[in-house]
Amino acid sequence: MKEKFTANQIIDALREKHGNLSAAARYLGCERHTISRYINTYPTVQAVADEERETLIDFAENQLFKQVQDGNITAIIFTLKTIG
């Protein structure tokens, strides 16, 4: 079966949309399950999806860290409840 998209097109869409599968699908004009299928089929696409997810987590952790440093009590409590 010939694929509608190349693995590189899926990778580019995932990078453009920071790993958001629904946004990548809209960007390419396909369904979310198409993106998921490529992730499950192509190790290179899986690697990029994982990389984008890690980048998002790193960004969120840095933002949380800044909030804790600034004395945001909600951020402090959240940090202590989840990793303290």
C-alpha positions, 0 to 999 in steps of 0.5 A: 500500500502506498502511503499518502504522506512520507515519514518526513512529512509527518515528522515535519508536521510533528515538529511544526506543531510541537508533537501535538497529534491533532494539530499535526493532523489538521496541518496535513489535512488528515485524521489524528489516527493517521499520525498515530499509525505513522508513529506506530509504523515508523521508528523515525517518526516515533523518535520525533514524537517522543522528542517533542513530548520530552521538549514539552515536559522540559519546558513545563518543568522549567516554568514550574521551577520559575514559579516555585522560585518566585514563591507561587504557593500553588506551584510550591504545593503542586511540586511537593505533592507530585515530586516532594 
